[in-house]
Amino acid sequence: MEIKILLPQEQSKRGVINLKDFIDKASINGVESTEIERAALLNGQMGVGDLLNSVKTIVEAATEPLVELVKCLQKYADNYRTVITIPTKNGNIVLKHGRSMKPEQLKELVTAIQQNNL
């Protein structure tokens, strides 16, 4: 399952790199890869493309890796006092700093991500 994770537009390129590193350091079993998304190159341009304000993760479709990823993202939002957005088919899922999640909220969020990304 591919999950796109967005930071606010005003976040610096460093913020996107920090988010990728934060997810990588969490060493979540079931997260197969984490990549910084880059803008597409136009004809005649060279390089790898500008950094976008998003990270793409490839996660097993199992619940446990998704739960750990959401916990990791919430911890990142709290530590860096930011907002993380996960776009889905039925709208955006938003994680805000200072918002601690109860177990049932975490379960609802993971279920929403699974249903909207399959």
C-alpha positions as a Markdown table, in Angstrom:
| # | Residue | x | y | z |
|---|---|---|---|---|
| 1 | Met | 0.0 | 0.0 | 0.0 |
| 2 | Glu | 1.4 | 3.4 | -1.0 |
| 3 | Ile | 0.8 | 6.3 | 1.4 |
| 4 | Lys | 1.5 | 9.9 | 0.7 |
| 5 | Ile | 2.4 | 12.1 | 3.7 |
| 6 | Leu | 2.2 | 15.8 | 3.3 |
| 7 | Leu | 3.7 | 18.6 | 5.4 |
| 8 | Pro | 2.4 | 22.2 | 5.3 |
| 9 | Gln | 3.4 | 24.1 | 2.1 |
| 10 | Glu | 5.5 | 26.6 | 4.1 |
| 11 | Gln | 7.6 | 23.8 | 5.6 |
| 12 | Ser | 11.2 | 24.0 | 4.4 |
| 13 | Lys | 12.9 | 21.3 | 2.3 |
| 14 | Arg | 14.7 | 20.4 | 5.6 |
| 15 | Gly | 11.4 | 19.5 | 7.1 |
| 16 | Val | 10.7 | 16.9 | 4.5 |
| 17 | Ile | 14.1 | 15.5 | 4.9 |
| 18 | Asn | 13.6 | 15.4 | 8.7 |
| 19 | Leu | 10.3 | 13.6 | 8.3 |
| 20 | Lys | 11.9 | 10.9 | 6.0 |
| 21 | Asp | 14.8 | 10.5 | 8.5 |
| 22 | Phe | 12.3 | 10.3 | 11.4 |
| 23 | Ile | 10.3 | 7.5 | 9.7 |
| 24 | Asp | 13.5 | 5.7 | 8.7 |
| 25 | Lys | 15.0 | 5.8 | 12.3 |
| 26 | Ala | 11.7 | 4.4 | 13.7 |
| 27 | Ser | 12.6 | 1.2 | 11.9 |
| 28 | Ile | 9.0 | 0.1 | 11.5 |
| 29 | Asn | 8.6 | -3.5 | 10.5 |
| 30 | Gly | 6.4 | -3.6 | 7.4 |
| 31 | Val | 7.4 | -0.2 | 6.0 |
| 32 | Glu | 9.2 | -1.3 | 2.8 |
| 33 | Ser | 10.4 | 2.1 | 1.7 |
| 34 | Thr | 10.3 | 5.8 | 2.4 |
| 35 | Glu | 11.0 | 8.3 | -0.4 |
| 36 | Ile | 11.0 | 12.1 | -0.7 |
| 37 | Glu | 8.8 | 13.0 | -3.6 |
| 38 | Arg | 10.3 | 15.3 | -6.2 |
| 39 | Ala | 8.8 | 17.5 | -8.9 |
| 40 | Ala | 8.8 | 16.0 | -12.4 |
| 41 | Leu | 11.5 | 17.4 | -14.7 |
| 42 | Leu | 10.5 | 19.2 | -17.8 |
| 43 | Asn | 11.9 | 18.4 | -21.2 |
| 44 | Gly | 15.6 | 19.5 | -21.4 |
| 45 | Gln | 16.0 | 19.8 | -17.6 |
| 46 | Met | 18.7 | 17.9 | -15.8 |
| 47 | Gly | 18.9 | 16.7 | -12.2 |
| 48 | Val | 16.6 | 14.9 | -9.9 |
| 49 | Gly | 13.8 | 17.5 | -9.5 |
| 50 | Asp | 12.9 | 19.9 | -6.8 |
| 51 | Leu | 11.8 | 18.5 | -3.4 |
| 52 | Leu | 8.1 | 18.6 | -2.8 |
| 53 | Asn | 6.5 | 18.9 | 0.5 |
| 54 | Ser | 5.7 | 15.2 | 0.7 |
| 55 | Val | 7.1 | 11.8 | 1.5 |
| 56 | Lys | 5.8 | 8.5 | 0.0 |
| 57 | Thr | 5.9 | 5.3 | 2.0 |
| 58 | Ile | 5.3 | 1.8 | 0.9 |
| 59 | Val | 3.7 | -0.2 | 3.7 |
| 60 | Glu | 2.4 | -3.8 | 3.9 |
| 61 | Ala | -1.4 | -3.9 | 3.9 |
| 62 | Ala | -1.3 | -5.3 | 7.4 |
| 63 | Thr | -2.7 | -3.3 | 10.3 |
| 64 | Glu | 0.3 | -3.4 | 12.6 |
| 65 | Pro | 2.8 | -1.6 | 10.4 |
| 66 | Leu | 0.1 | 1.0 | 9.7 |
| 67 | Val | -0.5 | 1.5 | 13.4 |
| 68 | Glu | 3.2 | 2.0 | 14.1 |
| 69 | Leu | 3.5 | 4.4 | 11.1 |
| 70 | Val | 0.6 | 6.5 | 12.4 |
| 71 | Lys | 2.1 | 6.6 | 15.9 |
| 72 | Cys | 5.4 | 7.6 | 14.4 |
| 73 | Leu | 3.8 | 10.4 | 12.4 |
| 74 | Gln | 1.9 | 11.7 | 15.4 |
| 75 | Lys | 5.1 | 11.8 | 17.4 |
| 76 | Tyr | 6.8 | 13.7 | 14.6 |
| 77 | Ala | 3.9 | 16.2 | 14.5 |
| 78 | Asp | 4.2 | 16.7 | 18.3 |
| 79 | Asn | 8.0 | 17.0 | 18.3 |
| 80 | Tyr | 8.2 | 19.4 | 15.4 |
| 81 | Arg | 4.9 | 21.2 | 16.2 |
| 82 | Thr | 3.5 | 20.8 | 12.7 |
| 83 | Val | 0.6 | 19.3 | 10.8 |
| 84 | Ile | 0.8 | 16.2 | 8.7 |
| 85 | Thr | -1.8 | 15.4 | 6.1 |
| 86 | Ile | -2.5 | 12.1 | 4.5 |
| 87 | Pro | -4.6 | 12.5 | 1.3 |
| 88 | Thr | -7.1 | 9.7 | 0.7 |
| 89 | Lys | -9.9 | 9.1 | -1.8 |
| 90 | Asn | -12.5 | 10.3 | 0.7 |
| 91 | Gly | -10.7 | 13.4 | 1.9 |
| 92 | Asn | -7.6 | 14.3 | 3.9 |
| 93 | Ile | -6.6 | 12.8 | 7.2 |
| 94 | Val | -4.9 | 15.4 | 9.4 |
| 95 | Leu | -2.5 | 14.8 | 12.3 |
| 96 | Lys | -1.9 | 17.9 | 14.4 |
| 97 | His | 0.6 | 18.5 | 17.2 |
| 98 | Gly | -0.7 | 18.4 | 20.7 |
| 99 | Arg | -3.4 | 16.0 | 19.8 |
| 100 | Ser | -2.9 | 12.8 | 21.7 |
| 101 | Met | -4.9 | 9.9 | 20.2 |
| 102 | Lys | -7.0 | 7.5 | 22.2 |
| 103 | Pro | -6.8 | 3.8 | 21.1 |
| 104 | Glu | -10.2 | 4.0 | 19.4 |
| 105 | Gln | -9.2 | 7.1 | 17.5 |
| 106 | Leu | -6.0 | 5.4 | 16.3 |
| 107 | Lys | -8.0 | 2.4 | 15.2 |
| 108 | Glu | -10.5 | 4.6 | 13.3 |
| 109 | Leu | -7.6 | 6.4 | 11.6 |
| 110 | Val | -5.8 | 3.2 | 10.5 |
| 111 | Thr | -9.1 | 1.8 | 9.2 |
| 112 | Ala | -9.7 | 4.9 | 7.2 |
| 113 | Ile | -6.3 | 4.8 | 5.7 |
| 114 | Gln | -6.7 | 1.1 | 4.8 |
| 115 | Gln | -10.1 | 1.6 | 3.2 |
| 116 | Asn | -9.2 | 4.6 | 1.2 |
| 117 | Asn | -5.8 | 3.4 | -0.1 |
| 118 | Leu | -6.7 | -0.2 | -1.2 |
